[in-house]
Amino acid sequence: MPDTVVKPKTRTKTKVERPRLHKVILINDDYTPRGFVVTVLKGEFRMTDDQAYKVMLTAHQRGVCVVAVFTKDVAETKATRATDAGRAKGYPLLFTTEPEE
């Protein structure tokens, strides 16, 4: 019988990198009513009354506020839809996105 060398099978694990997250940011303006901002936050970002009010007030006091963190596509979609909701009512409401550090 011939001697045969059996090599152990090696498995390569593919390392899947998590998608980079992006922040959705609410930018304060002096024209959009506070109640409308709260309504948009509740509708688009599924916030409670208290959460939406706190986010709106933080943006009002500091000029900007991080609303939520999502994958890039979700963040951009939500920011666009929230901004469009304000535009539809004639308000300069603005949501932007930026990569999370």
N, CA, C and O atoms as a DFTB+ gen file, in Angstrom:
404 C
 N C O
     1  1       0.835      -1.176       0.000
     2  2       0.000       0.000       0.000
     3  2       0.878       1.236       0.000
     4  3       1.811       1.353       0.794
     5  1       0.579       2.122      -0.867
     6  2       1.372       3.350      -0.903
     7  2       0.993       4.280       0.243
     8  3      -0.161       4.347       0.667
     9  1       2.005       4.993       0.727
    10  2       1.746       5.972       1.792
    11  2       1.143       7.225       1.156
    12  3       1.685       7.776       0.198
    13  1       0.043       7.650       1.694
    14  2      -0.565       8.886       1.187
    15  2      -0.638       9.887       2.318
    16  3      -0.942       9.567       3.467
    17  1      -0.352      11.079       1.945
    18  2      -0.420      12.143       2.935
    19  2      -1.762      12.838       2.780
    20  3      -2.137      13.276       1.693
    21  1      -2.460      12.926       3.870
    22  2      -3.766      13.580       3.845
    23  2      -3.600      14.995       4.406
    24  3      -3.188      15.198       5.548
    25  1      -3.934      15.942       3.566
    26  2      -3.856      17.329       4.014
    27  2      -5.154      17.698       4.717
    28  3      -6.239      17.347       4.253
    29  1      -5.043      18.392       5.815
    30  2      -6.276      18.829       6.481
    31  2      -6.969      19.888       5.619
    32  3      -6.328      20.720       4.978
    33  1      -8.275      19.825       5.630
    34  2      -9.035      20.799       4.862
    35  2      -9.022      22.131       5.603
    36  3      -9.242      22.199       6.813
    37  1      -8.763      23.160       4.856
    38  2      -8.790      24.487       5.476
    39  2     -10.000      25.244       4.964
    40  3     -10.358      25.179       3.788
    41  1     -10.598      25.946       5.866
    42  2     -11.763      26.755       5.511
    43  2     -11.381      28.219       5.652
    44  3     -10.785      28.640       6.643
    45  1     -11.730      28.950       4.667
    46  2     -11.492      30.395       4.773
    47  2     -12.795      31.055       5.197
    48  3     -13.851      30.854       4.597
    49  1     -12.683      31.823       6.218
    50  2     -13.856      32.554       6.690
    51  2     -13.842      33.942       6.059
    52  3     -12.861      34.681       6.136
    53  1     -14.939      34.256       5.451
    54  2     -15.029      35.603       4.894
    55  2     -15.533      36.518       5.999
    56  3     -16.546      36.258       6.649
    57  1     -14.806      37.568       6.179
    58  2     -15.169      38.506       7.221
    59  2     -16.071      39.569       6.606
    60  3     -15.665      40.305       5.707
    61  1     -17.270      39.634       7.092
    62  2     -18.235      40.590       6.575
    63  2     -18.143      41.861       7.400
    64  3     -18.308      41.851       8.620
    65  1     -17.879      42.943       6.709
    66  2     -17.754      44.219       7.407
    67  2     -19.132      44.840       7.560
    68  3     -19.935      44.852       6.628
    69  1     -19.386      45.350       8.745
    70  2     -20.661      46.008       8.993
    71  2     -20.742      47.291       8.184
    72  3     -19.741      47.985       8.006
    73  1     -21.929      47.603       7.697
    74  2     -22.054      48.849       6.936
    75  2     -21.839      50.055       7.851
    76  3     -22.221      50.041       9.021
    77  1     -21.226      51.091       7.297
    78  2     -21.010      52.301       8.086
    79  2     -22.353      52.947       8.399
    80  3     -23.259      52.976       7.566
    81  1     -22.456      53.453       9.594
    82  2     -23.693      54.093      10.010
    83  2     -23.633      55.590       9.746
    84  3     -22.560      56.194       9.738
    85  1     -24.813      56.181       9.529
    86  2     -24.919      57.610       9.268
    87  2     -25.927      58.230      10.234
    88  3     -26.952      57.632      10.564
    89  1     -25.606      59.435      10.674
    90  2     -26.475      60.165      11.578
    91  2     -27.465      60.991      10.761
    92  3     -27.107      61.579       9.740
    93  1     -28.706      61.027      11.223
    94  2     -29.693      61.946      10.662
    95  2     -29.713      63.144      11.594
    96  3     -29.895      63.001      12.803
    97  1     -29.523      64.339      11.019
    98  2     -29.395      65.554      11.815
    99  2     -30.510      66.526      11.475
   100  3     -30.771      66.802      10.304
   101  1     -31.164      67.041      12.500
   102  2     -32.185      68.079      12.348
   103  2     -31.506      69.424      12.510
   104  3     -30.820      69.672      13.501
   105  1     -31.704      70.296      11.522
   106  2     -31.129      71.634      11.577
   107  2     -32.246      72.622      11.898
   108  3     -33.275      72.649      11.224
   109  1     -32.037      73.421      12.917
   110  2     -33.042      74.374      13.358
   111  2     -33.216      75.501      12.345
   112  3     -32.267      75.924      11.685
   113  1     -34.449      75.971      12.244
   114  2     -34.724      77.190      11.480
   115  2     -35.715      78.021      12.286
   116  3     -36.317      77.526      13.239
   117  1     -35.879      79.264      11.908
   118  2     -36.737      80.172      12.683
   119  2     -38.167      80.238      12.166
   120  3     -38.948      81.066      12.635
   121  1     -38.523      79.393      11.222
   122  2     -39.831      79.508      10.590
   123  2     -40.743      78.306      10.763
   124  3     -41.963      78.462      10.822
   125  1     -40.180      77.120      10.843
   126  2     -41.005      75.913      10.974
   127  2     -41.575      75.836      12.384
   128  3     -40.818      75.886      13.354
   129  1     -42.903      75.713      12.520
   130  2     -43.505      75.628      13.860
   131  2     -43.019      74.395      14.625
   132  3     -42.825      73.323      14.053
   133  1     -42.831      74.577      15.916
   134  2     -42.343      73.482      16.756
   135  2     -43.258      72.265      16.699
   136  3     -42.790      71.128      16.634
   137  1     -44.548      72.506      16.723
   138  2     -45.511      71.404      16.679
   139  2     -45.390      70.586      15.409
   140  3     -45.535      69.364      15.435
   141  1     -45.124      71.259      14.292
   142  2     -44.963      70.545      13.028
   143  2     -43.705      69.676      13.060
   144  3     -43.720      68.541      12.582
   145  1     -42.625      70.205      13.618
   146  2     -41.377      69.434      13.729
   147  2     -41.621      68.176      14.560
   148  3     -41.170      67.090      14.199
   149  1     -42.330      68.328      15.663
   150  2     -42.650      67.180      16.520
   151  2     -43.472      66.154      15.740
   152  3     -43.229      64.953      15.852
   153  1     -44.432      66.615      14.960
   154  2     -45.264      65.711      14.158
   155  2     -44.422      64.929      13.154
   156  3     -44.615      63.724      12.991
   157  1     -43.494      65.603      12.481
   158  2     -42.625      64.934      11.512
   159  2     -41.726      63.908      12.215
   160  3     -41.555      62.793      11.722
   161  1     -41.159      64.280      13.352
   162  2     -40.297      63.355      14.089
   163  2     -41.073      62.113      14.523
   164  3     -40.557      60.999      14.441
   165  1     -42.283      62.296      14.976
   166  2     -43.107      61.163      15.395
   167  2     -43.467      60.281      14.200
   168  3     -43.428      59.055      14.297
   169  1     -43.814      60.901      13.082
   170  2     -44.253      60.138      11.915
   171  2     -43.126      59.417      11.200
   172  3     -43.252      58.237      10.874
   173  1     -42.027      60.113      10.954
   174  2     -40.944      59.529      10.161
   175  2     -39.972      58.698      11.000
   176  3     -39.420      57.708      10.521
   177  1     -39.768      59.106      12.250
   178  2     -38.760      58.423      13.073
   179  2     -39.367      57.608      14.205
   180  3     -38.649      57.107      15.070
   181  1     -40.682      57.476      14.197
   182  2     -41.392      56.631      15.175
   183  2     -41.064      56.992      16.618
   184  3     -40.848      56.116      17.455
   185  1     -41.029      58.285      16.899
   186  2     -40.734      58.745      18.256
   187  2     -42.025      58.952      19.039
   188  3     -43.093      59.158      18.463
   189  1     -41.904      58.892      20.354
   190  2     -43.032      59.242      21.219
   191  2     -43.126      60.765      21.279
   192  3     -42.237      61.467      20.799
   193  1     -44.200      61.265      21.867
   194  2     -44.352      62.717      22.037
   195  2     -43.168      63.305      22.792
   196  3     -42.605      64.322      22.388
   197  1     -42.793      62.654      23.899
   198  2     -41.695      63.155      24.727
   199  2     -40.361      63.144      23.991
   200  3     -39.609      64.116      24.053
   201  1     -40.063      62.049      23.293
   202  2     -38.809      61.960      22.550
   203  2     -38.743      63.035      21.467
   204  3     -37.731      63.721      21.327
   205  1     -39.813      63.176      20.712
   206  2     -39.842      64.150      19.616
   207  2     -39.711      65.575      20.148
   208  3     -39.018      66.403      19.555
   209  1     -40.375      65.856      21.264
   210  2     -40.295      67.195      21.838
   211  2     -38.870      67.507      22.300
   212  3     -38.379      68.617      22.092
   213  1     -38.207      66.534      22.926
   214  2     -36.833      66.739      23.400
   215  2     -35.868      66.962      22.239
   216  3     -34.991      67.823      22.322
   217  1     -36.020      66.199      21.160
   218  2     -35.161      66.370      19.986
   219  2     -35.396      67.751      19.373
   220  3     -34.444      68.458      19.042
   221  1     -36.673      68.136      19.221
   222  2     -36.999      69.441      18.653
   223  2     -36.421      70.562      19.511
   224  3     -35.858      71.520      18.981
   225  1     -36.554      70.451      20.822
   226  2     -36.072      71.493      21.730
   227  2     -34.543      71.573      21.706
   228  3     -33.985      72.669      21.752
   229  1     -33.866      70.435      21.635
   230  2     -32.407      70.427      21.554
   231  2     -31.945      71.127      20.279
   232  3     -31.014      71.932      20.311
   233  1     -32.597      70.819      19.158
   234  2     -32.247      71.481      17.893
   235  2     -32.516      72.979      17.995
   236  3     -31.741      73.786      17.483
   237  1     -33.596      73.347      18.646
   238  2     -33.942      74.763      18.794
   239  2     -32.898      75.508      19.634
   240  3     -32.529      76.639      19.316
   241  1     -32.434      74.875      20.693
   242  2     -31.492      75.522      21.601
   243  2     -30.061      75.504      21.079
   244  3     -29.322      76.470      21.272
   245  1     -29.663      74.429      20.426
   246  2     -28.266      74.282      19.993
   247  2     -28.052      74.534      18.495
   248  3     -26.916      74.672      18.041
   249  1     -29.120      74.590      17.753
   250  2     -29.004      74.810      16.316
   251  2     -29.077      73.531      15.498
   252  3     -29.542      73.554      14.359
   253  1     -28.630      72.425      16.054
   254  2     -28.703      71.114      15.398
   255  2     -28.911      70.033      16.448
   256  3     -28.648      70.240      17.633
   257  1     -29.386      68.879      15.998
   258  2     -29.555      67.751      16.919
   259  2     -29.530      66.457      16.114
   260  3     -30.153      66.364      15.056
   261  1     -28.813      65.465      16.616
   262  2     -28.831      64.143      15.994
   263  2     -30.168      63.487      16.339
   264  3     -30.528      63.344      17.507
   265  1     -30.884      63.098      15.297
   266  2     -32.201      62.498      15.480
   267  2     -32.078      60.999      15.706
   268  3     -32.666      60.454      16.641
   269  1     -31.306      60.331      14.840
   270  2     -31.158      58.882      14.913
   271  2     -29.954      58.459      14.082
   272  3     -29.379      59.265      13.351
   273  1     -29.579      57.188      14.199
   274  2     -28.453      56.637      13.446
   275  2     -28.938      55.385      12.718
   276  3     -29.536      54.488      13.313
   277  1     -28.662      55.352      11.410
   278  2     -29.092      54.235      10.561
   279  2     -27.981      53.894       9.575
   280  3     -26.943      54.555       9.534
   281  1     -28.217      52.845       8.777
   282  2     -27.329      52.606       7.648
   283  2     -27.512      53.758       6.670
   284  3     -28.504      54.482       6.744
   285  1     -26.574      53.932       5.765
   286  2     -26.573      55.092       4.872
   287  2     -27.885      55.235       4.092
   288  3     -28.475      56.315       4.066
   289  1     -28.335      54.167       3.467
   290  2     -29.545      54.241       2.646
   291  2     -30.768      54.630       3.461
   292  3     -31.564      55.467       3.037
   293  1     -30.916      54.023       4.628
   294  2     -32.070      54.319       5.480
   295  2     -32.005      55.759       5.981
   296  3     -33.013      56.466       5.979
   297  1     -30.822      56.192       6.409
   298  2     -30.658      57.560       6.906
   299  2     -30.997      58.581       5.827
   300  3     -31.709      59.551       6.090
   301  1     -30.492      58.367       4.618
   302  2     -30.762      59.317       3.540
   303  2     -32.242      59.332       3.159
   304  3     -32.803      60.392       2.881
   305  1     -32.862      58.174       3.146
   306  2     -34.287      58.095       2.817
   307  2     -35.128      58.828       3.853
   308  3     -36.013      59.608       3.502
   309  1     -34.852      58.579       5.123
   310  2     -35.626      59.224       6.185
   311  2     -35.400      60.736       6.201
   312  3     -36.347      61.501       6.387
   313  1     -34.166      61.167       6.011
   314  2     -33.868      62.602       5.990
   315  2     -34.585      63.284       4.830
   316  3     -35.135      64.374       4.992
   317  1     -34.582      62.651       3.673
   318  2     -35.249      63.215       2.500
   319  2     -36.755      63.286       2.708
   320  3     -37.378      64.303       2.404
   321  1     -37.337      62.220       3.220
   322  2     -38.787      62.201       3.441
   323  2     -39.213      63.229       4.474
   324  3     -40.244      63.882       4.309
   325  1     -38.430      63.382       5.545
   326  2     -38.759      64.363       6.579
   327  2     -38.627      65.789       6.033
   328  3     -39.471      66.640       6.312
   329  1     -37.579      66.046       5.264
   330  2     -37.386      67.365       4.659
   331  2     -38.511      67.654       3.665
   332  3     -39.038      68.766       3.632
   333  1     -38.877      66.671       2.864
   334  2     -39.953      66.838       1.889
   335  2     -41.295      67.117       2.559
   336  3     -42.122      67.848       2.013
   337  1     -41.516      66.539       3.738
   338  2     -42.759      66.799       4.469
   339  2     -42.859      68.279       4.831
   340  3     -43.934      68.873       4.744
   341  1     -41.742      68.870       5.234
   342  2     -41.728      70.300       5.534
   343  2     -41.922      71.139       4.287
   344  3     -42.671      72.116       4.300
   345  1     -41.254      70.765       3.214
   346  2     -41.378      71.513       1.950
   347  2     -42.814      71.485       1.429
   348  3     -43.301      72.468       0.871
   349  1     -43.481      70.354       1.618
   350  2     -44.858      70.215       1.152
   351  2     -45.786      71.201       1.861
   352  3     -46.801      71.612       1.299
   353  1     -45.446      71.574       3.075
   354  2     -46.244      72.542       3.839
   355  2     -45.689      73.961       3.719
   356  3     -46.228      74.895       4.313
   357  1     -44.608      74.120       2.947
   358  2     -44.048      75.450       2.741
   359  2     -43.047      75.881       3.804
   360  3     -42.759      77.071       3.931
   361  1     -42.510      74.924       4.575
   362  2     -41.545      75.240       5.628
   363  2     -40.127      74.902       5.175
   364  3     -39.934      73.997       4.363
   365  1     -39.132      75.628       5.698
   366  2     -37.743      75.328       5.345
   367  2     -37.110      74.246       6.226
   368  3     -35.899      74.257       6.442
   369  1     -37.908      73.328       6.726
   370  2     -37.435      72.237       7.583
   371  2     -36.336      71.465       6.862
   372  3     -36.482      71.116       5.690
   373  1     -35.228      71.198       7.567
   374  2     -34.098      70.534       6.913
   375  2     -33.500      69.446       7.799
   376  3     -33.145      69.677       8.955
   377  1     -33.403      68.262       7.221
   378  2     -32.712      67.137       7.832
   379  2     -31.561      66.775       6.906
   380  3     -31.736      66.742       5.688
   381  1     -30.383      66.503       7.467
   382  2     -29.234      66.091       6.677
   383  2     -28.680      64.786       7.260
   384  3     -29.131      64.313       8.303
   385  1     -27.702      64.225       6.568
   386  2     -27.017      63.037       7.083
   387  2     -25.527      63.244       7.022
   388  3     -25.024      64.030       6.219
   389  1     -24.823      62.527       7.886
   390  2     -23.352      62.510       7.833
   391  2     -22.874      61.207       8.443
   392  3     -23.553      60.633       9.294
   393  1     -21.710      60.732       8.016
   394  2     -21.190      59.470       8.547
   395  2     -20.916      59.579      10.050
   396  3     -20.472      60.613      10.549
   397  1     -21.194      58.486      10.747
   398  2     -20.900      58.446      12.176
   399  2     -19.422      58.131      12.330
   400  3     -18.876      57.319      11.583
   401  1     -18.777      58.765      13.289
   402  2     -17.338      58.568      13.489
   403  2     -17.026      57.277      14.181
   404  3     -15.858      56.971      14.419
